[in-house]
């Protein structure tokens, strides 16, 4: 969704996408991952209803997990701004604060710090968009927020159908908050899929390759949509690799009237 990052996908994936659509929404979401017993709760408010289509967002995420036999909990919060340059080029930035605690082998490690994302979306035609995003550019040096660059392509040549292709290149790191962390080289992720949006239901199907654990996966989701909001459920299942995982997410979205 990096080239079509409207709503909460803006502050999460590409802040420049907030201004792609004129809307005001509030969202809450929960995600569970079986591999590291991760639990993530996220809330956000996204507004792109100003006269100049300048967009903004506020968000907060709570994270808990057990990676590599350790215990981890933390928070991530911040805000995003997006600026359209006409109808073709959109710029955006996100400022985030991370507070992460890791307990391992009787030791406690705390990592706190600010980091920044920056993105640009170019839409030369109404049905085509290309995006480039940099993540954690002031890299705090933890695996929860690695330095990375991502790109995306979206194509909506047919009404209601959106096709997407994304990739991310992540820099290797050694996590100083965990003595069990080992360095890895650059990790490359690639993912693609499609979304069909009808009058009252949306369906999504995709897949990709996780560059860190080398797993291939399939994903899918459904949404019940109304003029006042939507309810979403999504599932990702690893289908290859040595350590397969299952990930489940649910979300509720409220569309706030702007008149």
N, C-alpha and C positions, 0 to 999 in steps of 0.2 A: 504493500500500500504506500510505498514511499513517494510515488508519483501521483497519488490520489489520496493524500493524507488529510482528509477532512475530519471534523470532530476530534475525538480524543486521539486518533491516529496522528494528528498534527504534533502535539507535544511529545508523543511517544516515539514517532518515527521520523517526522520531517516538519518542523515548525512552519516552513513556508507554505505548506498545504492548507493552513487554517483559512487563508483568504480565498481559496478556490471556490468556496460555497458560502452564501449569505445565510447564516443560521446562528442560533443560540441554543446550546444544549448542555445538560448536566448528566454525568454518567457515573455509575459505580460498577465495579467488576471484581470477580474473584477467579483465581487460577490455581490449579493444583498440578504438580509434576511428580510422578512416581519415582523417578531415578534418584533424586536427592531429597525426596519428601518435602518439596517446596510448597509454600503457601504464599500467595501474593494477593493483597487487597488494594484496590486502586479507586480513587475518586477524582473527578475532574469537572471543571466548568470551562466551556469554550465559547467565545463570543466573536463573531465576525459580522456584526450588524451595523457597524458605524457607517457614516455617509461616504467615507473614502475607502471603505472595505478593509480598513486596518483591523487585524484580528488579534485577540489575546486569549490566554488560557492560564488557569491555575490548576495544579495537580498535586496529589500526595499518594505515595505508595508505601505500604508496609510489607516487609519481606521476612520470611522465616523458612529455614531449611536445615538439612543435615548433610552437607557435601563432604565426601571423603572421610566419613566417620566423625566429623566435627559437628558443632552446633552453631548456627548462624542466625542472627536477627538484625534487622536494620530498617531504616526509613530513608525515603527519597522524596523530596518535595521541591517545587519550584514554579516558574512561570515562563511563558512563551509570548513572543510578539511576531506578527507577520505583516509585511508591507507589500502591496501590489504596485508594480511599475507598469501601469496600463493594464491591458488584458492578457499580456503574453508572459511577462516575467514576474515572479513572486519571490520575495526574500523573507527569511525568518531566522530567529535565534531563540534558544532556550537556555536559561540559567537554572542549575540544579544544585541542591545541597544534599550530600550523602552522609549518613551516620550509620556505620556498620560495625557490629560486634561479633567476634568469632571466638568460640571456646574450643580448645583442642589440647589434648594431653595435659589437662590441668592448668593450662595457661589461657589468659584472656587478652585478646587483641582488639583495640578500638581504632577505627579509621574514620576520620571526619574530613570533609573538605568540599569546596565548590568546584564545579566543572561546567563546561559550556558545550552546547551543540549549535551548529549553524547549517542552514540548508537553502537551496535554491530550486525552484520548479519553473520550467519553461513549457508553455503551452502554445506552440505555434499554430495549432488548429484546435477547434473546440473538442474534438474527439481524441486528441493525442497529447500526452504530457511526458516530459522527461525530467528526472530529478537527481540531484547530487547532495549528499548530506555528510557532514563530519560530526562524529560523536566523541564526547569527553575530550575536547581539544586541550583543556588544561588537565591532563590525565592525572587523576589522584592515585594511580598505580595499584588498583585492586581489580580482581576479576569481575566484580559486580558492575564495574563501569570501565571497560577497556577502551583504549583509543582505537577508533575504527573509522572507515569511510564506506559509505553505502551509495548505491545508485538504484534507480527504478524507472520502469517504463509502464505506462498505462495506455490502453487502447479501448475506446468505447464507440466503435464504428456502427454498432447495432443498438437500437433502443433497449434499455434495461440490462444489457450485457456489458460487463467490464472485464477485460483481460489484463493480467498483470505479470510482470517479470521483475524480480529484485535480486540484488547481490550485495554482499558485505565482505570487506576485507578487514580483518581484525589483527592488530599488532600483538605479538607474543608478549608475555609478562611472567613475572614471578610474584605471586600474591604475598606481600609482607605480613598480612594478617593471619596467615595460616602456615605453620611449619611443615605441613604435609603437601603444600603446593609445589609443583614442579614446573619448570619453564616449558613453554611450548613455542614453536615457531609461528609464523603467520598462519591464521586460519581463514579459509575462504568459504563463505556460505552462498548458496544459490537457491532460489525458491520461485515458484510461479503458480498461477492458478487463475480461476475465474469466479465472477460473482454475477448472479442473475437477480435483479430486483423487480418484483412484481408489485401489484397494488397493496397487498397485505402480507406478503411473505418474501423473504430473500433466501437464497441458497448459495453456498460457497463450496468449492472443491479445489484442492491444490496439493502441492508436495514440494520436496526439496532435499537438500543435503546439509546437515549440520557440520560445519567446518571444524568444530572443536572435538566432538566425540566421534566424527566420521560416520554418523548414522544417516541413512536415508529414511524419509518419512512421508506419510500421507496425512492430509488434514481435511477437515470438512466442518461445515457449520450451517445452522438455520437461524432465521430471525422471523419473529412475528412483528409486523410493522403497522403502525397506525399514525394518524396525524399528530397525536400527542406524545408518541414515544415508541420504543421497541424493546423486545426481550430477545436476547441472543444466547445461543449455546454453541460451543465449538469443541472439537476433539482433534488431537494430533497423536498419531501412533507411529513409533519407529518401526520400520520393517526390515532394516539391516543394521549391522554393527554388533559389537560384542556386548554392549550394555543398553538394551532396548528400554525405552520408557514410554509412558502414556501421559498425556497432558490434557486436562479438561478445563474449560473456562466457561463462565456464565457472566452475563452483563445485562444491566438495565439502563436505558437511555431515555431521558425526558427532553422533548423539544419545547422550548420556552417560546411563546408567542412574542413577536417583535413589534406588533402594532399597538 
